[in-house]
């Protein structure tokens, strides 16, 4: 299968420019041997490369390139398939953009390094080429520090804090995980995550009506435990299925009563709705949302991007915050498509004055890219793991 892969990267400061020609000469032989076309653009700081050929060979060569320590901030922009080659001239060809006038360089690349008759002006690969040559992507390309630039340490004296479960007979428990602003060194929210007694995911096999009832009633335990953990005025996030508010009678009134009885106040509660469920009675759901907001409870969308109802929820009510799912956050520093999606979500939330959280952050590089993109609030194992019946101390970033 014929595959086209495009990536871009940043040359390391300590790499002499003369090494680039040596690198290209070596790649030229390797690519020709594996029936791969390589086109490399260089602007003095950044590389932009097209690899095209048999899929297995392209992936193998790209994986080898990714491990090359002469560059970093390697971002895959496109991986596509086609019945015939977009580009010709097997091997590797270098175009140093510092030696070309930017208005004519695209024609030079096409005429010298590609099969021009295979490309049209709306071709994706050609679009990426043009964008790089015209340098129109700078505002979205963040050069994050090299690995090891940041270390993550707990505040001295901080330990895991746990409390007794209110009801030992209940078949579900709660683990608490901080949502943090790393630079402010502040816990923004605590999220109560439902778990089974062993700490694993709680996946009851129940009929819908029973499931919705437990979804609501289990929150009593979350509120009680949060109070025992002495969260004070700290906000607490809980998760609800959207249809729980519709299918359980007087759900909002019950929720408000349970909040007050636990010693908390509605204004410190955030109800996050998963987007993995179809809202079959939108008018009733909307009415319940208005009740929550009128009582002072904030609302959010959890796992945004993981299901099929996120945009529906976003259009039907404007939440106070959105939490981007781990499936989008994972290796965002390496993925052009994920970066584009995050930028779109940031723009949307900024336009609607909606708070934004990146969840599932596990790597320093993910956090650094997201912070550079404009997100300031995070949740994930990089900072603190969920703790069953308790709260873990936060590992804060320190610049070495």
C-alpha positions in Angstrom: 0.0 0.0 0.0 1.4 3.4 -1.0 1.6 5.8 1.9 2.6 9.5 2.2 3.8 10.8 5.5 4.7 14.4 6.4 6.4 15.6 9.5 8.2 18.7 10.8 10.8 19.2 13.5 13.3 21.6 15.0 17.1 21.2 14.6 19.0 21.1 17.8 21.1 24.2 18.6 24.3 22.2 18.9 24.1 20.5 15.5 26.4 22.0 12.8 24.6 22.8 9.6 27.1 20.9 7.6 25.7 17.7 9.1 22.5 18.2 7.2 24.1 17.5 3.8 25.7 14.4 5.3 22.4 13.3 6.7 20.7 13.8 3.3 23.3 11.9 1.4 22.9 8.9 3.8 19.1 9.1 3.6 19.2 9.3 -0.2 20.8 5.8 -0.4 18.5 4.3 2.3 15.3 5.7 0.7 16.2 4.6 -2.8 16.9 1.1 -1.5 13.4 0.9 0.1 11.6 2.5 -2.9 10.8 5.7 -0.8 10.7 9.3 -2.1 12.1 11.9 0.3 11.7 15.7 0.1 13.3 17.7 2.8 12.8 21.4 3.3 15.0 23.4 5.7 14.6 27.1 6.7 17.6 27.4 9.0 15.7 26.3 12.1 13.0 23.8 11.1 12.8 20.7 9.0 9.8 19.7 6.9 9.9 16.3 5.2 7.7 14.3 2.9 8.2 10.5 2.8 6.3 8.5 0.2 6.5 4.8 -0.7 5.4 1.4 0.6 3.7 1.9 3.9 5.9 -0.5 5.9 9.1 1.1 4.6 7.8 4.6 5.2 6.9 3.8 8.8 10.2 2.0 9.5 12.2 5.0 8.1 10.0 7.5 10.1 10.5 5.6 13.3 14.3 5.7 12.7 14.1 9.4 12.0 12.1 10.1 15.2 15.0 8.6 17.2 17.6 10.8 15.6 19.0 13.1 18.3 19.9 15.9 15.8 16.4 17.2 15.9 13.5 17.5 18.4 9.8 18.7 18.5 9.0 16.2 15.8 5.3 16.5 14.8 3.6 14.2 12.4 1.4 16.4 10.2 -0.2 14.0 7.7 -0.4 10.3 7.0 -2.3 9.5 3.8 -2.8 6.9 1.1 -3.2 7.1 -2.6 -3.3 4.8 -5.7 -0.2 6.4 -7.2 2.7 8.5 -6.2 2.3 12.2 -5.6 6.1 12.7 -5.7 8.8 11.1 -7.9 12.6 10.9 -7.7 13.3 8.1 -5.3 15.8 8.8 -2.6 16.1 12.1 -0.8 16.3 15.7 -2.1 17.1 18.7 0.0 15.7 22.2 -0.5 17.3 24.9 1.6 14.7 27.7 1.7 17.4 30.2 2.6 18.7 29.9 -0.9 15.4 30.4 -2.7 13.0 33.3 -3.1 9.8 32.2 -1.3 7.5 33.2 -4.1 9.2 30.8 -6.5 10.4 28.1 -4.2 7.2 26.1 -4.5 7.6 25.9 -8.3 11.2 24.9 -7.8 10.2 22.1 -5.5 7.5 20.9 -7.8 9.6 21.0 -10.9 12.8 19.5 -9.4 11.6 17.1 -6.8 8.0 16.0 -7.6 5.8 14.5 -10.3 3.8 17.7 -10.9 1.1 16.1 -13.0 0.0 14.1 -9.9 -0.6 17.2 -7.8 -3.5 19.6 -7.8 -3.8 22.9 -5.9 -6.2 21.3 -3.3 -4.0 18.4 -2.7 -3.3 18.0 1.1 0.4 17.3 0.8 0.9 20.3 -1.5 -1.1 22.4 1.0 1.3 21.5 3.8 4.3 22.3 1.5 2.9 25.7 0.7 2.1 26.5 4.4 5.7 25.7 5.5 7.3 27.6 2.6 5.2 30.6 3.2 5.8 30.4 7.0 2.2 30.8 7.8 2.2 28.2 10.6 4.4 29.9 13.1 1.7 30.9 15.5 0.7 27.3 16.1 4.1 25.6 16.2 5.5 25.5 19.7 9.1 24.6 20.4 8.9 22.9 23.7 12.1 22.4 25.8 14.2 19.3 25.5 13.4 16.3 27.8 14.6 16.9 31.4 14.0 20.6 31.3 11.3 20.2 33.9 11.2 18.0 37.0 8.0 17.3 39.1 8.3 17.3 42.9 5.8 17.2 45.8 5.8 19.8 48.4 7.7 18.8 51.5 5.6 17.1 54.2 2.7 16.3 51.8 1.3 12.8 52.1 -1.6 10.8 50.8 -4.7 11.6 52.8 -7.4 9.0 53.2 -10.7 8.7 55.1 -13.1 5.9 56.1 -15.8 4.9 53.6 -19.3 6.1 54.8 -21.0 2.8 53.7 -18.9 -0.3 53.6 -21.8 -2.3 52.1 -22.0 -0.1 49.0 -20.8 -1.7 45.8 -19.0 1.5 44.6 -16.4 3.8 46.0 -14.8 7.1 45.0 -11.3 8.0 44.2 -10.3 11.7 44.3 -8.0 13.4 41.8 -6.9 17.0 41.8 -7.3 19.3 38.8 -4.4 21.8 38.9 -3.0 25.0 37.6 0.7 24.0 37.6 2.3 27.5 37.3 0.1 28.9 40.0 0.7 25.8 42.1 -3.0 25.7 42.9 -5.5 22.9 43.1 -8.4 24.2 41.1 -10.9 21.4 41.7 -11.1 17.9 43.1 -12.9 15.3 41.0 -14.7 12.4 42.6 -14.3 9.3 40.3 -16.6 6.3 40.8 -14.7 3.1 41.4 -15.4 -0.5 42.5 -14.3 -1.6 46.1 -11.0 -2.8 44.7 -10.3 0.6 43.0 -11.0 -0.5 39.5 -13.5 0.9 37.1 -17.1 0.6 38.2 -19.0 -1.1 35.4 -22.3 -2.4 36.7 -24.5 -4.5 34.4 -27.8 -3.0 35.2 -31.1 -2.1 33.4 -31.2 1.6 32.6 -33.6 2.7 35.3 -31.6 1.1 38.0 -28.3 2.4 36.5 -29.6 6.0 36.6 -30.8 5.6 40.1 -27.4 4.4 41.3 -25.7 7.1 39.3 -27.5 9.7 41.3 -27.7 8.0 44.8 -24.0 7.1 44.8 -23.1 10.8 44.9 -24.1 10.9 48.6 -21.0 8.9 49.3 -18.8 11.3 47.2 -20.2 14.4 49.1 -19.7 12.8 52.5 -16.2 11.7 51.8 -15.3 15.1 50.4 -16.5 16.7 53.6 -14.4 14.2 55.7 -11.4 15.0 53.6 -11.8 18.6 54.8 -11.9 20.2 51.4 -13.2 23.4 52.9 -14.2 25.8 50.2 -12.5 23.7 47.5 -14.8 22.9 44.5 -15.8 19.3 43.9 -16.6 17.8 40.5 -18.9 14.8 40.1 -19.9 12.9 37.0 -23.5 12.2 35.9 -25.0 10.5 32.9 -27.1 13.2 31.1 -30.2 11.0 31.1 -30.0 10.6 34.9 -31.5 14.1 35.2 -34.3 13.1 33.0 -35.1 9.5 34.0 -34.8 9.9 37.8 -37.8 11.8 39.3 -36.9 15.0 41.1 -33.2 14.4 40.4 -32.1 18.0 40.8 -34.0 18.5 44.1 -32.5 15.3 45.4 -29.0 16.3 44.4 -29.3 19.7 46.1 -30.7 18.1 49.2 -27.8 15.6 49.4 -25.2 18.4 48.9 -26.6 20.4 51.8 -27.0 17.4 54.1 -23.3 16.6 53.6 -22.3 20.0 54.8 -21.3 21.3 51.3 -22.9 24.1 49.3 -24.2 24.1 45.7 -21.8 26.8 44.6 -18.8 24.5 45.2 -20.2 21.6 43.1 -19.5 21.1 39.4 -21.6 18.5 37.6 -19.8 17.1 34.6 -21.8 15.2 32.0 -20.2 12.5 29.9 -20.8 12.8 26.1 -21.1 9.0 25.6 -24.8 9.0 25.9 -27.5 10.1 23.5 -29.9 12.8 25.0 -33.2 11.5 23.9 -35.3 14.1 25.7 -33.4 17.3 25.2 -36.1 19.7 26.4 -36.3 18.0 29.8 -32.5 17.8 30.0 -32.3 21.5 29.2 -34.8 22.3 31.9 -32.8 20.3 34.5 -29.6 22.2 33.5 -31.4 25.5 34.1 -32.4 24.2 37.5 -28.8 23.3 38.4 -27.5 26.6 37.2 -30.2 28.6 39.1 -29.1 26.8 42.3 -25.5 27.8 41.8 -24.1 24.5 40.6 -21.6 24.8 37.7 -21.9 22.4 34.8 -19.3 20.9 32.5 -18.7 18.4 29.7 -16.4 15.5 30.6 -14.3 13.5 28.2 -15.0 15.9 25.4 -13.9 14.2 22.1 -14.4 10.6 23.3 -18.0 10.1 22.3 -20.7 11.4 20.0 -22.7 13.8 22.0 -20.1 16.4 22.9 -21.1 18.9 20.2 -24.8 18.3 20.9 -24.2 19.1 24.5 -22.2 22.2 23.6 -24.9 23.5 21.3 -27.8 22.9 23.7 -26.2 24.5 26.7 -23.1 26.5 27.3 -21.2 24.7 30.1 -18.9 26.5 32.5 -16.1 24.2 31.5 -15.0 21.5 29.1 -12.6 18.7 29.8 -10.6 17.4 26.8 -10.4 13.6 26.7 -7.1 11.7 26.9 -7.6 10.3 23.4 -6.9 13.8 22.1 -4.2 14.7 24.7 -2.2 11.5 24.2 1.1 12.5 22.5 -0.4 15.8 21.3 3.2 17.2 21.0 3.8 14.7 18.3 0.6 14.9 16.3 -0.4 17.6 13.9 -4.1 16.5 13.7 -4.4 16.4 17.5 -2.8 19.8 17.7 -5.3 21.2 15.2 -8.2 19.8 17.1 -7.0 21.3 20.4 -6.5 24.7 18.8 -10.1 24.5 17.5 -11.4 23.6 20.9 -9.4 26.5 22.5 -10.8 29.0 20.0 -14.3 27.7 20.5 -14.1 27.9 24.3 -12.5 31.4 24.2 -15.3 32.7 22.0 -17.9 31.3 24.4 -16.0 32.1 27.6 -15.9 28.5 28.7 -13.1 27.1 30.9 -10.9 24.4 29.5 -9.1 21.5 31.2 -6.7 19.0 29.6 -7.3 15.6 31.2 -5.2 12.5 31.1 -1.9 14.4 30.9 0.9 11.9 31.6 4.0 13.2 29.9 5.9 16.5 30.5 6.0 17.1 26.7 2.2 16.9 26.6 1.8 19.4 29.4 4.4 21.8 27.9 2.8 21.8 24.5 -0.7 22.4 25.9 0.5 25.1 28.2 2.2 26.9 25.2 -1.1 26.5 23.3 -2.9 28.4 26.0 -4.4 25.8 28.4 -3.6 26.5 32.1 -5.6 23.8 33.9 -4.7 20.1 33.9 -5.5 16.7 35.3 -3.5 13.6 35.0 -1.0 11.1 36.3 1.8 13.6 35.6 0.6 15.7 38.5 -1.4 13.4 40.8 -3.0 9.9 40.5 -6.6 9.2 41.7 -6.5 7.8 45.2 -9.3 5.5 46.4 -11.0 7.0 49.4 -8.4 9.8 49.5 -6.3 12.5 47.9 -2.7 12.3 46.6 -0.2 15.2 47.0 0.5 17.1 43.7 3.8 16.9 41.9 4.5 20.5 40.8 6.8 21.3 37.9 10.2 22.8 38.7 12.5 24.3 36.0 15.9 22.8 36.3 
